[in-house]
Amino acid sequence: MKRTDRLNSEYRREISAILAGPLKDKEPDLKGIVSVTEADIAPDLKTAKVYLSIYAPEEEKERTFALIRENAGFVRRELSRVMRMRTVPVLTFLLDGSMEYGSRMDELFAAIHKDEE
């Protein structure tokens, strides 16, 4: 396993814990279920793209995502406390639409099969 793969996995786990713990305590307006689907650390370890899936009604999802983006510095600071690294990358949060896409495909396939019966 390459070092970046190991780091991606570790960052995903730690960011997930920070979002569920310290950030939720700091920002009680965080609603819905937030999961970190992927963390992609650049080879130079200076930046990271963090993909999130948020399960909530649309307006709550947008508000939660905005709060997480506003608190990227807080999440980075918390990460620096738990990760044994010289520098912690700058985090960019992105929405991962794969869950919604998969759910929509399931609905379409179910509708097709329903029509066949």
N, C-alpha and C positions, 0 to 999 in steps of 0.2 A: 504494500500500500504506500502510495506516494505521500510525502509530507503534507502537500496541499490538501489531499483528500482527507487526511487525518485532521488537519486544522479546520477544514470546512465542517466536518462532523462535530468537532468540539465546539466551534463557534455556534453552530445551529443549536446544539443542546444548551449552551450557556445563555444565549440570547433568548431562547424560549423561556428559560427559568427567570430571567430578568423581567421579561414582559409579564409573566404571570405573578411575579412577586413584587419587587421594589417599584416597578413602574405602575402597576395596578394600585399599589398603596399611595403613590404620589398623585396619580391621575384617576380618581374614582369614576370619571366619565367613560373610561374604557369599557366598552360593551361587547358582547358576543364572544365567540371562541376564536382565539388567535393562535394559529400554528405557524411555525417557521418551517416552510417546505424545503428551502435550500439556502445555503450560504456559499457564496462564490468569492473566495479571497484571491486577490490579484497575486501573481507570482512574486512581486516586490513587497508584498504584505502592507502596502500603504492604503489600499482601498478594498472595500468589500461590498458586494451586492447581496442584500438579504431579501429573499422572496417570502412573502407572507400570504397566508390564506386566512380570510376573516369570514366566519360564519355568523351573520347577523342580518337583520333587515337592511335594505340599501342605505338609508340615511344614517343609521348607526354605524354601518360599515365604513362609510366615507368619513364620519367624525372620528372613529377609532383610528383609521389609517392616518388621518391628519394629525391626531395627537401623537401617534408613534413617530411620525416624521419630525414633528416639532421637538420631540424628546430624544432625537438621535444622539445628541451630545451626552445626555444623561445615561443612555444605554451604553455608550462607549466608555464613559467614566466607570460605570459599574463593571463593565467587562475588564477594564484595566486592573480592577481589584482582585478578580478571580483568575485571570489568565497570567501565566508566567512568561510574559513576552516583553521585550524591550519597548516596542511600540504596538499600539492597538490600531487597526486600520480605521479610516473614516468610513462610516456606515451609510449606505444608500439603501433605503427601503423601497421595495417594489411590490406591487400586488401580483400574486400568482393566480392567473385565471384558470388554471388547469382543472381545479375542483369543480368550478361552475360549468366549465366546458363539458367535463365528464358527466355531470348531473344532467345537463341539457341533452347530451347524446343519449343517455339512458331513457329520458322521457320520450325522445323521438323514436327510439327503437321500440319502446313499449307501445307507443301509438301505432306504429306500423304493424306490430304483431296483433294488436287488438283489432285492426281493420281486417287482417287476414282471417280471423276467427269468425 
